[in-house]
Amino acid sequence: MTLADVKPGQSGKIVKIQITGALKRRLMDMGVVAGTVVRVEKVAPLGDPLEVQIKSYQLSLRKAEADKIEVEAVR
């Protein structure tokens, strides 16, 4: 499943990032790397953007970006 599929209040562990180029580098610099657990905090009313907690900070991602981040469910 992708990060865009995770519901608010649920967490997922990043498995793979299918983004390329400068955006991938920027996300990796912010801690979006395989093995990191992310928690979806909020989703905007129209579904875009998503607010996630990663490590100790909040990060907003577009739905198109979240669709390219594969995660596995964490209980």
N, C-alpha and C positions, 0 to 999 in steps of 0.2 A: 504494500500500500504506500501511498505518498503522504507527505506532511499535510497536504491539502485535505486529505481524507480524515485526519485526526480531529475529533470533536473537542470543543472547549472543555478544559478540565482533565483531559487525557494526556498521556505522555507517550513518546515513541523514541526509540534509539535509532540514530541515523545509520543506515546501511551503506548507501551510495548516493553520490551527488552527480547528477547528469547535466550539470551546467558547465559551460566552457568559457574560456577567456578571462577577462579582467573581473567579471562578476564572480566567477568561481574563486579566484584568488582573494577577492575582498571578503566573501563569505567565510572562507577558510581562515583568514586573518581574524575574523570575529568569533571563531570557535565552532563554526559549522563544519565539523569533520566527522568521519565515520567513527562510530562508537560513542558519540556524545548523546546524552539524553536531553530531549527538548520537550517542553510542556506547552501546549496551546492554551493561552490565557483567554483570548477574545478573538472573535471573528466579526468583522464589520457587518452591518445589516444586509448588504448586498453580496457578502462573501469575500470582499476584497478591500483591504488587506487583512492578514492574520497577524495577531500579536502573540509572539512566543517568548517563553523564558528559556534562555540557554545560559548555562553556568550561572552567573549571578546578575544577569542583566536582561532587559526586555529588548526584543528585536521585532520590527515590523517587516513582513515579507509580502510581496504581491502573490496572488494566488498562482499566477503563471510560474513564479519561482518555486513556490511550495510544491507544485505538481512535479517538479524535476528533482525533488529530494525524497529518496526512498527511505522509509522507516519501517521498523518492526514494532509491534505493540509491546508496551511495558506495563506490567500490572503493579 
